[in-house]
Amino acid sequence: MESEGINSESLKEIGRLSELGFEGWTQDSNGIFTSDKNSTISEDISFPESAYEHEFVNLDSFWVYCRAKMIHRAIESHNVKLIWEIGAGSGSVAIPISKEGISVIATEPYYSGVQNIAKSKVTVFHASLKDLNIPNDSINAVGIFDVLEHIENPRDFLHQIWNFLASNGYIFVTVPAHQWLFSDFDTSIGHFRRYSLANLDKELLESGFQKVERRYFFSLLVLPAFILRRIPYLFGRRRSFEGKKGTRLSSNRLFRPTNAINEILKKLLLAESRLRLPFGLSVIGVYRKA
């Protein structure tokens, strides 16, 4: 599917919602949907905006590539053709899955992140979730990818999504896994917690969603994360995000492999993703509005 066709479907979706009262948005010179009302970030999202000054979306990195493949596989398996992504960052999910033929409407409260998404011709709103004011019971699928861990009290956030999802609408979620892997990496980029399968179920089920499926992934990266992050943290290392300026920050970077190692890791992680192991560096979950 050509990108023009994908964007056409996204614009049709926006037109459909406008008939339900979704209004007040105009596209600026960069093609970004903006509103005079969304001058501040409504949610208490803990993430350093300065990350976007140093981050670019390397779609070929093993982390971005394999994570996007996992998410695309989950979306496609449930026959979802269009998804709203809340908290899209710099587009590390929206851009690659749109290239795979999924129509994406991305939303992001930081303008520096939104700009990168717009360059890839993905339909994007500069807005927090509350700023969007999407009509109730109107959206069929939502994605929140590595967002929940940045919100101290995510129930209100999830309740807003529940309100605008249509009956039996899907919510696709990824989060970092295992609190016993928590380290200064997590604190430096604003994580409040990491999740087990049971913790994620509890968060979503108590917010009115039904479990469809969930699983760990990136199991091969657990041991490197424990050695390179958790052990130094246990011995007192406390790095801040400020100390990472000038590097090519990726929100889950363990190291920067050579091109050859990057390709090997991509193959290994995609092969591993066919298995269902009882641990992993991340969790992916699919839930429906009850």
MOGIDA-V311336 format. One record per pair of residues at least 12 apart in sequence whose C-alpha atoms are under 10 Angstrom apart, sorted by the first residue. I is the first residue (numbers start at 1). J is the second residue. D is the distance in Angstrom with one decimal. If there is no record, write none. Layout:
BEGIN
i = [I I]
j = [J J]
d = [D D]
END
This chain:
BEGIN
i = [1 1 1 1 1 1 2 2 2 2 3 3 3 3 3 3 3 3 3 4 4 5 5 6 6 6 6 6 6 6 6 6 6 6 6 6 7 7 7 7 7 7 7 7 8 8 9 9 9 9 9 9 9 10 10 10 10 10 10 10 10 10 10 10 11 11 11 13 13 13 13 14 14 16 17 17 17 17 18 18 20 20 20 20 21 21 21 22 22 22 22 23 23 23 23 24 24 24 25 25 25 25 26 27 27 27 27 30 30 30 30 30 31 31 31 31 31 31 31 31 32 32 32 32 32 32 32 32 32 32 32 32 32 33 33 33 33 33 33 33 33 34 34 34 34 34 34 35 35 35 35 35 37 37 37 38 38 38 38 38 38 38 39 39 39 39 39 40 40 40 40 40 41 41 41 41 41 41 41 41 42 42 42 42 42 42 43 43 43 43 43 43 43 43 43 43 43 44 44 44 44 44 44 45 45 45 45 45 45 45 45 45 45 45 45 45 46 46 46 46 46 46 46 46 46 46 46 47 47 47 47 47 47 47 47 47 47 47 47 48 48 48 48 48 48 49 49 49 49 49 49 49 50 50 50 50 50 51 51 51 51 51 51 51 51 51 51 51 51 51 51 51 52 52 52 52 52 52 52 52 52 52 52 53 53 53 53 53 53 54 54 54 54 54 54 54 55 55 55 55 55 55 55 55 55 56 56 56 56 56 56 56 56 57 57 57 57 57 57 57 57 57 57 57 57 58 58 58 59 59 59 59 59 60 60 60 60 60 61 61 61 61 61 61 61 61 61 62 62 62 62 62 62 62 62 62 62 62 62 62 62 63 63 63 63 63 63 63 63 63 63 63 64 64 64 64 64 64 64 64 65 65 65 65 65 65 65 66 66 66 66 66 66 66 66 66 67 67 67 67 67 67 67 67 67 67 67 67 67 68 68 68 68 68 68 68 68 69 69 69 69 69 69 70 70 70 70 70 70 70 71 71 71 71 71 71 71 71 71 71 72 72 72 72 72 72 72 72 73 73 74 74 74 74 74 74 75 75 75 75 75 75 75 75 76 76 76 78 78 80 80 80 80 80 80 81 81 81 81 81 81 82 82 82 82 82 82 82 82 82 82 83 83 83 83 83 83 83 83 83 83 83 83 83 83 84 84 84 84 84 84 84 84 84 84 84 84 84 84 85 85 85 85 85 85 85 85 85 85 85 85 85 86 86 86 86 86 86 86 86 86 86 86 86 86 86 86 87 87 87 87 87 87 87 87 87 87 87 87 87 87 87 87 87 88 88 88 88 88 88 88 88 88 88 88 88 88 88 88 88 89 89 89 89 89 89 89 89 89 89 89 89 89 89 89 90 90 90 90 90 90 90 90 90 90 90 91 91 91 91 91 91 91 91 91 91 91 91 91 92 92 92 92 92 93 93 93 93 93 94 94 94 94 94 94 94 94 94 95 95 95 95 95 95 95 96 98 98 98 98 99 99 103 103 104 104 104 104 104 105 105 105 105 105 105 106 106 106 106 106 106 106 106 106 107 107 107 107 107 107 107 107 108 108 108 108 108 108 109 109 109 109 109 109 110 110 110 111 111 111 112 113 114 114 129 129 129 130 130 130 133 133 134 134 134 134 134 135 135 135 135 136 136 136 136 136 136 136 137 137 137 137 137 137 137 137 137 137 138 138 138 138 138 138 139 139 139 139 139 139 139 139 139 140 140 140 140 140 140 140 140 140 140 141 141 141 141 141 141 141 141 141 141 141 142 142 142 142 142 142 142 142 142 143 143 143 143 143 143 143 144 144 144 144 144 144 144 145 145 145 145 145 145 145 146 146 146 146 146 146 146 146 146 146 147 147 147 147 147 148 148 148 148 148 148 148 148 148 148 148 149 149 149 149 149 149 149 149 149 149 150 150 150 150 150 150 150 150 150 151 151 151 151 152 152 152 152 153 154 154 154 155 155 155 155 156 157 158 158 158 158 158 158 158 159 159 159 159 159 160 161 161 162 162 162 162 162 162 162 163 163 164 165 165 166 166 166 167 167 167 168 168 168 168 168 168 169 169 169 169 169 170 170 170 170 170 170 170 170 171 171 171 171 171 171 171 171 171 171 172 172 172 172 172 172 172 172 173 173 173 173 173 173 173 173 174 174 174 174 174 174 174 174 174 174 174 175 175 175 175 175 175 175 175 175 175 175 175 176 176 176 176 176 176 176 176 176 176 176 176 176 177 177 177 177 177 177 177 177 177 177 177 177 177 177 177 177 177 177 178 178 178 178 178 178 178 178 178 178 178 178 178 179 179 179 179 180 180 180 180 180 181 181 181 181 181 181 181 181 181 181 181 181 181 182 182 182 182 182 182 182 182 183 183 183 183 183 183 183 183 183 183 183 183 183 184 184 184 184 184 184 184 184 184 184 184 185 185 185 185 185 185 185 185 185 185 185 185 185 186 186 186 186 186 186 187 187 187 187 188 188 188 188 188 188 188 189 189 189 189 189 190 194 194 194 195 195 195 196 196 196 196 196 196 197 197 197 197 197 197 197 197 197 198 200 200 200 200 201 201 201 201 201 204 204 204 204 204 205 205 205 205 207 207 208 208 208 208 209 209 209 209 209 210 210 210 210 210 211 211 211 211 211 211 212 212 212 212 213 213 213 213 213 214 214 214 214 214 214 215 215 215 215 215 215 215 215 215 215 215 215 216 216 216 216 216 216 216 216 216 216 216 216 217 217 217 217 217 217 217 217 217 217 217 217 217 217 217 218 218 218 218 218 218 218 218 218 218 218 219 219 219 219 219 219 219 219 219 219 219 220 220 220 220 220 220 220 220 221 221 221 221 221 221 222 222 222 222 223 223 224 224 224 225 225 225 225 225 226 228 228 229 252 252]
j = [98 99 100 101 102 103 98 99 100 101 98 99 100 101 102 103 120 121 122 121 122 101 103 81 82 98 99 100 101 102 103 104 105 121 122 123 98 102 103 104 105 121 122 123 103 123 81 82 102 103 104 105 123 82 83 84 102 103 104 105 106 122 123 124 103 105 123 82 103 105 139 105 123 138 134 135 138 139 134 135 134 135 136 138 133 134 135 132 133 134 135 35 132 133 134 36 37 132 37 125 126 132 125 123 124 125 126 114 115 118 119 121 115 118 119 121 122 123 124 125 107 111 114 115 117 118 119 121 122 123 124 125 126 107 114 118 123 124 125 126 127 111 124 125 126 127 132 125 126 127 131 132 127 131 132 109 126 127 128 130 131 132 109 126 127 128 131 109 110 127 128 131 108 109 110 127 128 129 130 131 109 127 128 129 130 131 109 128 129 130 131 151 152 153 154 156 157 150 151 152 153 154 157 87 109 128 147 148 149 150 151 152 153 154 190 191 147 149 150 151 152 187 188 189 190 191 192 89 110 147 149 150 151 187 188 189 190 191 241 110 188 189 190 241 242 89 109 110 111 112 113 189 110 112 241 242 245 89 90 112 113 189 241 242 244 245 246 247 248 249 250 251 89 90 110 111 112 113 114 116 248 249 250 112 113 245 246 248 249 244 245 246 247 248 249 250 90 113 245 246 247 248 249 250 251 90 91 92 113 116 248 249 250 89 90 91 92 93 95 96 116 117 248 249 250 92 248 250 91 92 93 95 96 96 259 262 263 266 250 253 256 257 259 262 263 265 266 253 256 257 259 261 262 263 264 265 266 267 268 269 270 92 218 250 251 252 253 254 262 265 266 269 92 93 96 250 251 252 253 266 92 93 96 97 266 269 270 217 218 265 266 267 268 269 270 273 92 93 96 145 174 217 218 266 269 270 273 282 284 92 93 94 95 96 97 100 145 93 96 97 100 270 273 97 174 217 270 273 274 284 93 97 143 145 172 173 174 284 285 286 93 94 96 97 98 100 101 102 97 100 172 213 214 284 285 286 97 102 141 143 170 171 172 286 100 101 102 170 286 102 103 140 141 169 170 101 102 103 104 140 141 98 101 102 103 104 105 139 140 141 142 98 102 103 104 105 106 139 140 141 142 143 170 171 172 103 104 105 106 107 123 124 139 140 141 142 143 144 171 104 105 106 107 108 124 141 142 143 144 145 171 172 105 106 107 108 109 125 127 128 129 142 143 144 145 147 161 106 107 108 109 110 113 114 126 127 128 129 143 144 145 146 147 148 105 106 107 108 109 110 113 114 117 124 125 143 144 145 146 147 106 107 108 109 110 111 112 113 114 115 116 117 145 146 147 106 108 110 111 112 113 114 115 116 117 118 106 107 108 113 114 115 116 117 118 119 120 122 124 116 117 145 250 251 106 117 143 144 145 106 107 117 120 122 123 124 143 145 116 117 118 119 120 121 122 120 120 121 122 123 120 122 122 123 122 123 124 142 143 122 123 124 125 142 143 118 122 123 124 125 126 127 142 143 123 124 125 126 127 128 129 132 124 125 126 127 128 129 125 126 127 128 129 131 126 127 128 125 126 127 126 126 126 127 157 160 161 157 160 161 160 164 160 161 163 164 165 163 164 165 166 160 161 162 163 164 165 166 161 162 163 164 165 166 167 168 169 289 163 164 165 166 167 169 161 162 163 164 165 166 167 169 170 164 165 166 167 168 169 170 171 288 289 161 164 165 166 168 169 170 171 172 288 289 161 162 164 165 169 170 171 172 173 161 170 171 172 173 174 286 158 161 171 172 173 174 175 172 173 174 175 176 284 285 173 174 175 176 191 251 252 282 283 284 173 174 175 176 191 173 174 175 176 191 192 193 194 195 200 203 174 175 176 186 190 191 192 193 194 195 175 186 187 189 190 191 192 193 194 190 191 192 193 190 191 192 193 192 203 204 207 203 204 206 207 207 207 171 203 204 206 207 208 209 204 206 207 208 209 207 207 289 204 207 208 209 288 289 290 208 289 289 288 289 288 289 290 288 289 290 209 210 287 288 289 290 209 287 288 289 290 209 210 212 286 287 288 289 290 204 209 210 211 212 285 286 287 288 289 212 213 214 284 285 286 287 288 200 204 214 283 284 285 286 287 195 200 214 215 216 217 282 283 284 285 286 193 194 195 196 197 200 216 281 282 283 284 285 191 193 194 195 196 216 217 252 280 281 282 283 284 193 194 195 196 197 199 200 216 217 218 219 222 279 280 281 282 283 284 193 194 195 196 197 199 216 222 279 280 281 282 283 193 194 195 196 194 195 196 226 230 193 194 195 222 223 225 226 227 229 230 231 233 281 194 195 225 226 229 230 233 234 225 226 228 229 230 231 232 233 234 236 237 238 239 229 230 232 233 234 236 237 238 239 240 241 225 229 230 233 237 238 239 240 241 251 252 253 254 229 239 240 241 251 252 238 239 240 241 238 239 240 241 242 243 244 240 241 242 251 252 241 281 282 283 281 282 283 215 216 279 280 282 283 214 215 216 278 279 282 283 284 285 214 214 283 284 285 213 214 285 286 287 285 286 287 288 289 287 288 289 290 289 290 287 288 289 290 286 287 288 289 290 286 287 288 289 290 285 286 287 288 289 290 285 286 287 288 284 285 286 287 288 276 283 284 285 286 287 273 275 276 277 278 279 280 282 283 284 285 286 273 275 276 277 278 279 280 281 282 283 284 285 269 270 272 273 274 275 276 277 278 279 280 281 282 283 284 268 269 270 272 273 277 279 280 281 282 283 269 272 273 275 276 277 278 279 280 281 282 265 268 269 272 273 279 280 281 254 265 269 280 281 282 279 280 281 282 280 281 254 255 281 252 253 254 255 281 281 254 255 254 281 282]
d = [9.2 8.1 7.8 5.4 8.6 9.6 9.4 8.1 9.5 7.6 7.4 7.1 9.5 7.8 9.5 8.6 9.3 7.5 8.1 8.5 9.5 9.0 8.5 9.4 8.7 7.3 8.9 10.0 6.8 6.9 4.8 7.6 9.8 9.7 8.4 9.1 9.1 9.7 6.6 7.8 8.6 7.7 6.7 6.3 8.6 9.3 9.2 7.8 9.7 6.5 8.9 9.7 9.9 7.3 8.9 9.3 9.8 6.1 6.6 6.2 9.9 8.9 6.7 9.6 9.7 8.8 7.8 8.6 9.8 9.0 9.1 8.9 9.9 9.3 7.9 7.4 7.4 8.7 9.5 9.2 9.0 6.6 9.2 8.3 9.3 8.2 6.7 8.3 7.2 6.0 6.5 9.3 9.2 8.9 9.0 8.2 8.5 9.5 9.4 8.6 9.8 9.2 9.5 9.9 9.3 8.7 9.9 9.8 7.6 6.8 7.9 9.6 9.1 6.5 8.7 8.1 9.2 7.9 8.0 9.3 9.8 9.3 7.5 7.7 9.0 6.4 9.6 9.6 9.3 7.4 5.7 5.9 6.8 9.2 9.7 9.7 8.1 6.2 4.6 6.2 8.6 9.9 9.0 6.2 5.5 7.3 9.9 8.9 8.0 8.1 8.7 9.2 9.3 7.3 9.7 8.6 7.8 6.1 7.6 9.0 5.7 8.4 9.2 9.5 8.5 9.7 9.1 8.1 9.4 8.6 8.3 8.8 9.6 6.0 8.1 7.5 5.8 8.8 8.6 8.2 8.6 8.8 6.0 7.4 6.1 7.0 9.2 6.8 7.4 7.4 9.5 7.8 9.8 9.9 9.4 9.3 7.7 8.4 6.2 7.3 8.5 9.3 9.7 9.6 9.5 9.6 8.5 9.0 9.2 5.6 5.1 7.7 9.7 9.6 8.2 9.6 9.5 8.7 5.0 6.3 7.9 9.6 9.9 7.6 4.7 7.1 8.3 10.0 10.0 9.5 10.0 6.6 9.1 9.6 8.6 5.6 4.9 7.9 9.8 9.9 8.4 6.3 7.2 7.7 9.1 9.6 9.7 6.8 9.2 7.8 8.4 9.6 9.9 8.8 9.0 8.7 8.6 9.8 9.8 9.4 9.2 8.4 8.1 9.1 9.0 8.0 9.9 9.8 9.2 7.0 8.6 8.8 8.2 7.2 8.7 9.4 6.2 6.1 9.8 9.2 9.8 8.5 9.7 7.5 8.9 8.7 8.9 9.5 9.4 9.0 6.8 6.3 6.5 5.8 6.2 9.1 8.0 9.2 9.6 9.3 8.0 5.4 5.1 6.4 8.9 7.2 9.1 8.8 9.4 8.1 7.1 7.8 8.0 9.8 6.7 6.9 5.7 9.4 8.9 9.8 8.3 9.4 9.4 9.5 8.1 7.9 9.4 8.9 9.5 7.0 9.1 8.3 7.0 9.7 9.5 8.4 8.8 9.1 9.6 9.7 8.9 8.9 8.8 6.6 8.4 9.3 8.1 9.8 9.9 9.0 9.7 9.1 5.6 7.1 8.7 6.1 4.9 8.7 9.7 8.1 9.5 9.7 8.9 8.7 9.6 7.6 7.6 9.5 9.0 8.8 7.8 9.0 6.2 7.5 8.6 8.8 9.8 9.2 9.7 9.7 8.6 8.9 7.7 9.8 7.4 10.0 9.5 9.8 8.8 9.1 6.3 8.8 9.8 6.8 6.3 8.8 9.0 7.9 9.9 9.8 9.3 8.7 8.5 9.9 9.3 9.2 9.8 9.3 9.4 7.6 5.5 8.5 9.1 6.4 6.4 9.6 9.9 9.1 8.3 7.6 9.0 8.2 9.6 9.9 10.0 8.5 8.3 7.6 9.8 8.2 8.0 7.9 9.2 8.8 8.0 8.7 8.4 7.7 9.4 9.9 8.8 9.9 8.7 5.9 9.1 7.6 9.3 7.9 9.5 10.0 8.0 9.4 9.8 8.6 8.6 7.7 9.4 8.4 9.0 9.2 9.1 9.6 7.6 8.7 9.9 9.6 8.2 8.7 9.3 7.9 9.2 8.3 7.2 9.9 8.6 8.0 5.4 6.2 8.7 9.7 8.9 9.4 9.3 5.8 4.5 5.8 7.8 9.6 8.1 7.0 8.8 9.9 7.5 6.4 5.2 6.4 8.4 8.5 7.5 5.0 5.4 6.7 9.2 9.2 9.3 8.6 5.9 4.7 5.9 7.6 9.8 9.5 8.1 8.7 6.4 4.7 6.1 8.7 9.5 6.9 6.2 4.8 6.1 8.5 9.3 8.8 5.8 4.6 6.0 7.8 9.7 9.2 8.7 6.4 5.1 6.6 9.2 9.6 9.1 7.9 6.9 7.2 6.2 5.4 7.9 8.2 9.4 7.5 5.7 4.7 7.1 9.0 9.5 9.8 9.9 8.8 7.5 8.1 8.7 6.6 7.6 8.5 6.5 9.7 9.4 5.8 5.8 5.4 8.8 9.6 7.9 8.0 8.4 9.0 9.8 8.9 7.8 7.5 9.2 8.7 8.9 8.3 6.0 8.4 7.7 9.4 8.8 5.2 7.1 9.9 8.9 8.3 9.4 9.6 9.3 9.9 8.4 9.1 9.5 7.8 4.3 6.3 7.8 5.7 5.9 9.4 8.0 9.7 9.3 7.5 7.9 9.5 6.9 5.2 8.9 10.0 8.7 8.8 9.7 9.8 8.7 9.6 9.5 10.0 9.5 9.9 9.6 10.0 7.8 6.6 9.7 7.7 9.4 7.3 9.4 9.5 9.6 9.9 9.5 6.9 9.5 9.8 6.7 8.6 6.8 9.7 9.5 9.5 7.4 9.9 9.7 9.6 8.4 8.7 6.8 6.7 8.3 9.7 9.6 7.0 5.1 5.6 7.6 9.4 10.0 9.4 7.3 6.2 4.5 6.2 8.7 9.5 9.9 9.3 8.7 5.6 4.6 5.9 5.9 7.0 7.9 8.6 7.8 6.5 5.4 5.5 6.2 8.4 8.3 5.5 4.5 4.7 8.2 9.1 7.0 7.8 8.5 9.3 6.2 8.6 9.6 9.0 6.3 9.2 7.8 7.9 8.3 8.6 7.8 9.7 9.2 8.8 9.3 9.2 8.9 6.2 9.3 8.3 5.8 8.9 9.9 9.0 9.0 8.6 5.3 3.9 6.8 7.5 9.5 8.2 6.2 4.5 4.8 4.0 6.7 9.8 8.7 9.9 8.8 5.6 5.8 5.1 8.7 9.1 9.2 9.7 9.5 6.0 4.7 5.3 9.0 7.0 8.9 8.8 5.9 5.5 8.0 7.8 4.5 6.3 8.6 9.7 9.6 9.9 9.9 7.1 8.3 9.3 5.5 4.7 5.8 7.7 9.0 9.9 7.9 9.8 9.7 7.8 8.1 6.3 4.8 6.2 8.7 9.9 8.4 5.7 4.7 6.0 8.5 9.4 9.9 10.0 7.6 6.3 5.1 6.8 8.8 7.6 5.4 4.7 6.7 9.7 8.6 10.0 7.4 5.2 4.7 6.9 9.5 9.0 9.9 9.1 9.4 9.6 8.4 7.8 7.1 9.6 9.1 8.5 8.4 6.9 9.4 8.7 8.9 8.9 9.4 9.7 9.6 9.6 9.6 6.6 7.6 9.2 8.0 5.2 5.6 5.5 6.6 8.2 9.7 9.5 9.8 8.3 5.7 4.9 6.0 8.0 9.9 8.6 7.8 7.0 9.1 9.5 8.5 6.1 8.5 9.3 8.2 9.7 9.4 7.4 8.5 8.4 6.4 8.5 9.4 9.8 8.7 7.6 9.7 6.3 8.7 9.3 9.5 9.7 6.0 7.8 9.6 9.7 9.6 9.3 9.9 7.6 7.1 7.6 9.1 6.5 8.9 9.8 9.1 9.9 9.0 6.9 9.5 7.4 9.9 8.2 5.9 7.2 9.1 9.1 9.1 5.4 4.9 6.4 9.5 8.4 5.4 5.5 8.7 9.0 9.5 9.1 6.9 5.7 4.5 6.6 9.9 9.5 8.5 9.8 9.9 9.8 8.2 5.9 5.3 6.1 7.8 10.0 9.9 9.6 7.5 5.9 4.7 6.6 8.8 9.2 9.7 8.9 8.0 5.6 5.1 6.4 8.2 9.7 9.5 9.4 9.8 9.6 9.9 6.9 5.4 4.4 6.3 9.0 9.3 7.1 6.7 9.1 9.9 8.4 9.7 9.0 5.7 5.4 6.8 8.7 9.1 8.2 5.2 6.2 8.6 9.4 9.8 8.9 8.8 6.1 4.3 6.2 9.0 8.9 5.1 4.7 5.7 8.2 9.8 9.6 7.6 9.0 9.7 10.0 9.3 8.0 6.5 5.1 4.5 5.8 9.5 8.7 5.4 5.3 5.4 8.9 9.6 9.9 9.5 8.1 8.0 7.3 8.1 9.1 6.6 4.8 6.3 7.5 8.3 9.7 10.0 8.7 7.9 9.9 7.8 10.0 8.2 9.7 7.3 6.1 9.7 7.7 5.6 9.0 9.6 8.4 6.8 10.0 9.6 9.0 8.1 6.5 8.4 9.7 9.4 9.0 9.7 5.9 5.3 8.4 8.3 5.5 8.0 9.9 8.7 8.3 9.4 7.3 8.0 8.8 6.1 9.5 9.2 7.1 5.3 5.8 7.3 9.2 10.0 6.9 8.8 8.8 9.9 8.4 7.2 7.8 8.1 9.0 8.5 9.5 9.5 9.4 9.9 9.6 9.7 9.2 9.2 8.7 8.6 7.6 8.4 8.5 6.8 4.7 4.7 8.1 9.2 9.3 8.1 6.3 9.8 7.4 9.6 9.1 9.5 8.8 9.5 9.8 8.2 7.5 9.5 8.6 8.7 9.5 9.0 7.6 7.1 7.0 7.7 9.5 9.3 9.9 7.1 9.0 8.5 9.8 8.9 8.5 9.5 8.1 9.7 8.6 8.6 10.0 9.0 9.7 9.9 7.6 9.4 9.7 8.6 9.6 9.5 8.8 9.3 9.6 9.8 8.7 6.6 5.9 9.7 6.0 5.4 4.7 5.0 8.8 5.4 5.1 6.2 5.4 8.1 6.7 4.6 6.6 9.2 9.1 7.7 5.4 5.0 6.8 8.5 5.8 5.3 7.0 9.9 10.0 7.0 5.5 3.9 6.1 8.5 9.8 9.8 6.9 8.0 8.1 8.5 8.6 8.5 5.7 5.7 6.5 9.4 8.9 9.6 7.2 6.8 6.8 5.7 4.8 7.2 5.7 4.4 6.4 8.8 8.4 9.6 7.9 6.2 9.4 8.7 7.9 7.7 9.2 7.4 4.9 6.3 5.5 6.1 7.3 9.6 6.4 8.9 7.5 7.3 9.5 8.5 5.1 5.3 6.3 8.7 8.2 7.6 8.5 9.6 9.3 7.1 8.5 6.0 3.8 5.9 8.1 9.2 8.3 7.2 7.8 10.0 9.4 7.3 8.1 8.6 9.8 8.9 7.3 6.2 9.5 7.9 5.9 5.4 9.2 9.5 9.1 7.7 9.6 9.9 9.8 9.7 6.8 9.9 7.9 9.8 7.5 9.2 8.3 9.5 9.9]
END
